[in-house]
């Protein structure tokens, strides 16, 4: 018959919930789960470090240098997706960098970004970003790049309907002489608290 009995089945069976009939072995098994890969057509990302779908259904991706891409995604078919439109903001990238003595370093462009979280509403999304001096130096080779070890900033970007506006919420957070800084961000909207993890600052990788 087609009813699963004592773990065995035949044909299209009534296996227990969450199981399917394996017609080759004649037993009820958990369904196989398969993953496939599809490349997003039309994207122009370089060194992405964090991504999240926002409340507006768009895909937010931040590059290591702080440039944020906001993609509107369209599905063309199975495993076929395209970025139908792209919005880019350089507000984090354009944060000025300083040397460890506080002097401005105009030759140092971009920021090091590894943490981002998107919140808000579909009409007014909000992006929280942790960034720091982009230079990587120090470590066991003693290659001091004179980066600002207190350059960590948590910034909030809000969409006002036509453009992004940036507000620095916290400045002066630690930044290791290697490449450890703020990451793993989580917003507890109900408690209005933003959580952020920080990498070790021993410069030993």
Secondary structure, 3 states (H helix, E strand, C coil): CCCCECCECCCCCCCCCCEEEECCCCEEEECCCCCCCCCEECCCCCCEEEEEECCCCCEEEEECCCCEEEEEEEEEECCEEEEEEEEEECCCCCCCCEECCCCECCCCCCCEEEEEEEEECCCCEEEEEEEECCCCCEHHHCECCCECCCCEEEEEEEECCCCEEEEEEEEEECCCCCCCCEEEEEEECCCCEEEEEECCCCCCC
